[in-house]
Amino acid sequence: MVGSAERGTQQLYPKNKGKSPEEVVEWARQVATEWRYLYSKAHIELFKSEANFTQDVLHSELLWFVVFTDGVHCGPCRTAMTNALRLASGLMGVAKVGVVDCEEPDTHDLCYETLALPPPPHAPQIRIFRAGKKDPESAPKYAGELLYNANEVQPHVALQLVELVARNALHDKIAANALAAGQGGDYADDEEKKDAPPPDPP
């Protein structure tokens, strides 16, 4: 695993890759190359209060994807942050990506009262906030829509599908230098994959 405490990101070593020193070093180099690109190109808004979130998301007519985390230090939280950077880069020019740390006192009411997230501790949750008017006057009690249920689909798979659909539906609007302009982003799982069970006997 490699991680950045400063930026709250991490990448787990794939279970299906070899463990030789050469393979590990090559993997680390690939991660470093991707992260340099993401840190320089991808932009994520960090919402530190409900007022900040309401002004930037609900009072805008842009399409938003917002990650809600229960802190910033847990493994799934760091993976969610890394995948949020990938999503921001992949949809550059057509959607905005933001993060809310629900552990912060100034965002607690937003997370657990206004948006009714499950009580902590909870897995990171990503919501989509539609393009167009969604302010409290135009859309009372609008709280976005849950992008996926983590109990039904793995987060990195859900994000791959989201990017795929958005990239094709909005192809003519995506910036030429977006990560997904030519191919999909490589989203990370937040835990090691379990070996697949053997097939049923004939």
C-alpha positions in Angstrom: 0.0 0.0 0.0 1.1 3.6 -0.7 -0.6 6.6 0.8 -0.4 10.4 1.3 -1.3 11.6 4.8 -1.3 15.2 3.6 -3.8 14.6 0.8 -5.8 11.7 2.5 -5.3 9.3 -0.4 -4.1 5.7 -0.6 -3.7 2.8 -3.1 -3.7 -0.8 -2.1 -1.4 -3.3 -3.9 -3.5 -5.5 -6.2 -3.9 -9.0 -4.8 -3.5 -10.5 -8.3 -0.1 -9.0 -9.0 3.2 -10.6 -8.4 5.2 -9.8 -5.3 8.7 -9.6 -6.8 10.7 -6.5 -5.9 10.7 -5.4 -9.6 6.9 -5.7 -9.9 6.3 -3.8 -6.6 8.6 -1.0 -7.7 7.0 -0.8 -11.1 3.5 -0.6 -9.5 4.7 2.1 -7.1 6.0 4.1 -10.1 2.7 3.8 -12.0 0.8 5.0 -8.9 3.2 7.9 -8.4 2.8 8.9 -12.1 -1.0 8.8 -11.8 -1.0 10.7 -8.5 1.2 13.5 -9.9 -1.3 13.9 -12.7 -4.3 13.9 -10.4 -2.8 16.3 -7.9 -2.0 18.8 -10.7 -5.2 18.5 -12.7 -8.1 17.2 -10.6 -9.9 19.7 -8.4 -12.1 18.7 -5.4 -14.1 21.2 -3.4 -13.8 20.6 0.4 -17.0 21.7 2.1 -16.3 22.8 5.7 -19.8 23.9 6.6 -23.5 23.5 5.6 -23.6 27.1 4.4 -20.6 26.4 2.2 -22.2 23.3 0.8 -25.6 24.9 0.2 -24.1 27.9 -1.6 -21.7 26.0 -3.9 -23.8 22.9 -4.6 -27.5 23.6 -4.2 -27.4 27.2 -5.4 -25.4 26.2 -8.6 -26.9 24.7 -11.7 -23.9 22.4 -12.3 -23.9 18.6 -11.9 -22.2 17.6 -8.7 -20.8 14.4 -7.2 -20.2 14.7 -3.4 -18.4 12.2 -1.2 -19.5 12.1 2.4 -16.9 10.5 4.7 -16.9 9.6 8.4 -13.5 11.2 9.0 -10.5 11.2 6.7 -8.2 8.7 8.3 -9.9 5.3 7.8 -8.9 3.1 4.9 -12.2 3.3 3.0 -12.2 7.1 3.5 -8.8 7.4 1.9 -9.7 5.2 -1.0 -12.9 7.2 -1.5 -10.8 10.4 -1.6 -8.5 8.8 -4.2 -11.4 7.7 -6.3 -13.0 11.2 -6.0 -9.8 12.6 -7.6 -10.1 10.2 -10.4 -13.8 11.0 -10.9 -13.0 14.8 -10.9 -10.3 14.3 -13.5 -12.4 12.0 -15.6 -15.3 14.4 -15.8 -13.3 17.6 -16.0 -15.4 20.3 -17.6 -18.9 18.6 -17.2 -19.3 17.9 -13.5 -17.9 19.1 -10.1 -16.7 16.8 -7.3 -16.7 17.7 -3.6 -16.0 16.1 -0.3 -17.7 16.5 3.1 -16.0 15.2 6.3 -19.0 14.4 8.4 -16.8 14.1 11.5 -16.3 17.9 11.5 -18.6 19.7 14.0 -19.6 22.3 11.3 -20.8 19.6 8.9 -22.4 17.2 11.4 -26.0 18.7 11.0 -25.7 18.7 7.2 -24.8 15.0 7.2 -27.0 13.5 9.8 -30.0 15.9 9.9 -30.4 17.7 6.6 -29.2 14.8 4.4 -30.1 11.9 6.9 -26.9 9.9 6.4 -26.7 6.7 8.5 -25.2 7.4 12.0 -21.5 7.0 12.4 -19.5 5.0 11.9 -20.6 4.6 8.3 -18.9 3.8 5.0 -18.2 6.7 2.6 -21.3 7.7 0.6 -21.4 9.4 -2.8 -24.4 11.4 -3.8 -25.2 12.9 -7.2 -26.8 16.4 -7.3 -28.5 17.0 -10.6 -27.7 19.7 -13.1 -30.2 22.6 -13.1 -32.0 24.4 -10.3 -31.9 22.6 -7.0 -31.8 25.4 -4.4 -34.1 25.2 -1.4 -36.6 27.6 -3.0 -36.8 25.7 -6.3 -36.5 22.2 -4.9 -37.5 22.1 -1.2 -35.8 19.3 0.8 -33.8 18.2 -2.2 -30.9 16.0 -0.9 -29.4 14.6 -4.0 -29.6 10.8 -4.8 -27.4 8.1 -3.4 -25.1 7.0 -6.2 -24.9 3.3 -5.1 -25.6 1.1 -2.1 -22.2 -0.2 -0.8 -24.0 -3.4 0.3 -25.1 -4.2 -3.2 -22.2 -3.1 -5.4 -18.5 -2.4 -4.8 -17.7 1.4 -4.8 -15.0 1.2 -7.4 -17.2 -0.7 -9.8 -20.0 1.8 -9.3 -17.7 4.7 -10.0 -16.4 3.0 -13.2 -20.0 2.7 -14.4 -20.8 6.3 -13.5 -17.8 7.6 -15.4 -18.5 5.3 -18.4 -22.1 6.6 -18.7 -21.2 10.2 -18.1 -18.3 10.1 -20.4 -20.4 8.7 -23.3 -23.5 10.8 -22.6 -21.5 14.0 -22.3 -18.6 13.2 -24.7 -18.8 16.5 -26.6 -18.4 18.5 -23.4 -15.6 16.7 -21.7 -12.3 18.6 -21.7 -9.7 17.1 -24.1 -7.1 16.7 -21.2 -9.5 15.0 -18.9 -8.3 11.6 -17.6 -11.3 9.8 -19.2 -11.2 11.6 -22.5 -9.6 8.6 -24.1 -10.3 5.8 -21.6 -11.9 5.1 -18.3 -10.2 5.8 -15.0 -8.7 2.9 -12.9 -10.7 3.1 -9.7 -9.5 1.4 -6.6 -11.3 -1.0 -4.3 -11.1 -0.2 -0.6 -10.3 -3.8 0.4 -8.5 -6.8 -1.0 -10.7 -8.8 -3.3 -11.7 -12.2 -2.1 -10.9 -15.2 -4.2 -13.9 -16.2 -6.4 -15.6 -19.4 -5.3 -15.2 -22.4 -7.6 -18.0 -23.0 -10.1 -20.8 -25.4 -9.3 -20.2 -28.9 -10.5 -21.9 -29.9 -13.8 
